[in-house]
Amino acid sequence: MKSPRLLLCTIYAITSFCACNRNNVTSIPNLPVYLSLDLGGEYATFYGNVNASLEFTKPRLETDRIGYGGILVYVPLFDAFGQYVAFDMACPHEVDRNIRVHHDGNGNAVCEKCGSAFLLVDGTGVRTSGPAKENLKRYRADLRLTNTSRKLIITR
């Protein structure tokens, strides 16, 4: 007979694996993504500001690459360790770079056309309502701290 702890660990591992695979399914095209945000300078007020968001629909610099529909950067509630998340702004139901989701101020991203809603507050981008069948396309958000700078780097 297996121990309850081993059984729980096995169930957790299988659930996590399945959830990760489901979240990676997307109709949004893979385009280059690179955005560097100075959280010690221009975006200092964004640093650690829970439930705050930034939206980038056009490159600011020549080096910026904003994916398919733009980039939504968000500070989820579990920001205790400098956690940030980033998503493509294109609605996965519409799959049109000009139809975007926007932060509603309440921890959700909502599509401006179909009304699909996605959970931001926990950092997942999981669909919570509407006709969309997929979650938001998530990008990598790395906080790089040094003695002299705080940079948030968004990549695919």
C-alpha positions in Angstrom: 0.0 0.0 0.0 1.4 3.4 -1.0 1.7 6.1 1.6 -0.8 9.0 1.4 2.0 11.5 1.0 3.4 9.7 -2.1 -0.1 9.4 -3.6 -0.7 13.2 -3.1 2.6 14.0 -4.6 1.9 11.8 -7.6 -1.6 13.4 -8.1 -0.1 16.9 -7.8 2.7 16.1 -10.4 0.2 14.7 -12.9 -2.2 17.7 -12.4 0.6 20.2 -12.8 1.9 18.5 -15.9 -1.5 18.5 -17.5 -2.2 22.1 -16.5 1.1 23.3 -18.0 0.5 21.5 -21.3 -3.0 22.9 -21.6 -1.8 26.4 -20.9 0.7 26.2 -23.7 -1.9 25.5 -26.4 -2.5 28.7 -28.3 -3.8 30.0 -31.6 -1.7 33.2 -31.3 1.2 33.1 -33.8 4.7 32.9 -32.4 6.4 36.3 -33.1 9.5 37.7 -31.6 9.2 39.1 -28.0 11.7 41.3 -26.3 10.9 44.2 -23.9 13.2 45.6 -21.3 11.6 47.8 -18.6 13.6 49.9 -16.2 11.9 49.5 -12.9 14.3 51.8 -11.2 13.7 54.6 -13.6 10.9 55.2 -16.1 8.7 52.5 -14.7 9.7 52.9 -11.0 6.0 53.3 -9.9 5.2 49.9 -11.4 7.8 48.1 -9.3 5.9 45.9 -6.7 2.6 47.7 -7.3 0.2 44.8 -6.9 -2.7 44.7 -9.4 -0.9 47.2 -11.6 -0.6 46.7 -15.4 1.3 48.1 -18.4 0.2 47.7 -22.0 2.5 47.9 -25.0 0.8 47.9 -28.4 3.7 49.6 -30.2 7.4 49.2 -29.9 9.0 52.1 -27.9 12.6 51.4 -29.0 14.2 49.7 -32.1 15.0 46.7 -30.0 11.4 46.1 -28.7 9.5 43.1 -30.0 5.9 43.0 -28.8 4.6 39.6 -30.1 1.4 39.4 -32.0 -1.1 41.7 -30.4 1.1 43.6 -27.9 2.2 42.9 -24.4 0.3 43.2 -21.2 2.6 43.2 -18.1 0.9 42.6 -14.7 1.8 42.4 -11.0 -0.2 39.6 -9.5 -1.2 39.4 -5.8 1.6 36.9 -5.0 4.2 39.6 -5.8 6.1 39.0 -2.5 9.2 37.9 -4.4 9.2 40.3 -7.3 6.9 38.2 -9.5 5.7 39.7 -12.7 3.7 38.1 -15.5 3.3 39.0 -19.2 0.8 38.0 -21.8 0.1 38.6 -25.5 -2.8 41.1 -25.7 -4.4 39.4 -28.7 -7.6 37.6 -27.7 -7.1 33.8 -28.3 -10.7 33.6 -29.5 -10.5 36.4 -32.1 -6.9 35.7 -33.2 -6.6 39.2 -34.6 -3.7 41.4 -33.6 -6.0 44.5 -33.5 -8.5 42.9 -31.1 -7.0 43.0 -27.7 -7.6 42.2 -24.0 -7.2 44.9 -21.5 -6.8 44.9 -17.7 -10.1 45.8 -16.1 -8.6 47.0 -12.9 -10.1 44.1 -10.9 -7.4 41.5 -11.7 -8.9 40.3 -15.0 -8.1 40.8 -18.7 -11.2 41.2 -20.9 -11.5 41.1 -24.6 -12.9 44.3 -26.1 -14.9 42.4 -28.7 -16.1 39.0 -27.6 -16.0 39.7 -23.8 -13.9 36.7 -22.9 -12.3 37.2 -19.5 -9.0 35.9 -18.2 -7.6 35.7 -14.7 -4.7 37.9 -14.0 -4.8 38.3 -10.2 -3.2 34.9 -9.7 -0.8 35.3 -12.6 -2.2 32.5 -14.8 -4.1 34.2 -17.6 -6.7 31.3 -17.4 -10.0 31.9 -19.2 -12.8 32.4 -16.8 -15.7 33.3 -19.1 -16.7 34.0 -22.6 -16.4 32.1 -25.9 -12.6 31.7 -25.8 -11.4 28.1 -25.5 -7.8 29.0 -24.7 -5.9 30.8 -22.0 -3.9 34.0 -22.7 -0.5 33.4 -24.4 2.0 33.8 -21.6 5.5 35.2 -22.0 8.5 34.9 -19.8 9.0 37.9 -17.3 12.4 37.9 -15.6 13.2 40.4 -12.9 17.0 41.2 -12.9 18.2 43.0 -9.8 21.7 44.4 -9.3 23.1 47.0 -6.9 22.5 49.7 -9.5 19.4 48.6 -11.5 16.1 46.8 -11.6 15.2 45.5 -15.0 12.2 43.5 -16.1 12.9 41.6 -19.2 10.0 40.1 -21.2 10.8 37.3 -23.7 9.0 34.4 -25.5 
